[in-house]
Amino acid sequence: MQVVILGCGYIGLELGRQLTAAGHEVIGVRRSDAGQQAITDAGCTPHQADLTNPDDVETLPEADWLVFAASSGGRDAAAAEEIYVDALNDSIEHYGANESPPDRLVYTSSTGVYGDHDGGWVDEKTPLEPTTDKTEVLVEAERIAREEAAENGIDGTVARFSGLYGPDRYRLERYLEGPVTEGYLNMVHRVDAAGAVAFLLTENHARDEVVLVTDDEPADKWAFADWLADACGVPEPPKQTKRERLAESDLSAAGRRRVLTSKRCANDYLHDLGYEFTYPTFREGYLDAVDTYTAE
């Protein structure tokens, strides 16, 4: 299959490597010159385009499978809308107008769409409760990825990622130095985030569905930090309650929302489909980071 990855960055590069190894032809789309080299280094074919530019969208190569993994770069809701709504919609319309539209689209979303559940469990059936303008944009993008794609003859799937980690994103210092605020971490290693998308495509699963992509164990932040400190051979970091963190004067409005937003993400459906994790929990996923830290 010819697979086009729109926004071939942190997850897209790993996905490209996995699909190429499985014998598929992968074209990665990014707008920067550096991005082109990264795609080439991953063993894929680069295509330079700015997805927010309609003229560039018209140049996108044909695809049997399409993956939309573009990022707004952590910017505000307006920037998010430009990528996740406008660029996604333009891309779907472009491919839908082709004589042979892609058979599949996988859109990579975020568990931020759930809002706060006071530490309770969430899954694919949990009603969405976006709490910010940006997460409202993400909810609209999920609708576009399924409904607008279907109207253009493309079966859309939403892969809803929890917090991504892996090479260059282990953030050891945050947890080793502290203070660590109480709560839960919902995580998925980059290899499994990409692996789940590849699995959904190659095994022909979850057409017109949402799949929550997260590992087997939502981690208590305090317990995770203590495990990490012990593995790295350093003292356990200082801890603070939510109340203590909320009382601090340096906490931004966005930081306050993060402290107050708590949930545990379940991956039962992904397991039911048959996906097998390379890194089922942080204990396996952080071993490379621990080895590197202790070797320094």
Helices and strands as residue ranges (DSSP letters): E 2-6, H 10-21, E 25-30, H 33-41, E 45-48, H 54-57, E 65-68, H 77-80, I 81-87, H 88-96, E 104-110, G 111-114, E 121-122, H 133-143, I 144-148, H 149-151, E 155-161, E 163-165, H 172-177, E 180-181, E 184-185, E 187-189, H 190-202, E 210-213, E 219-220, H 221-232, E 239-240, H 242-246, H 253-260, E 264-265, H 268-273, H 282-285, H 287-295
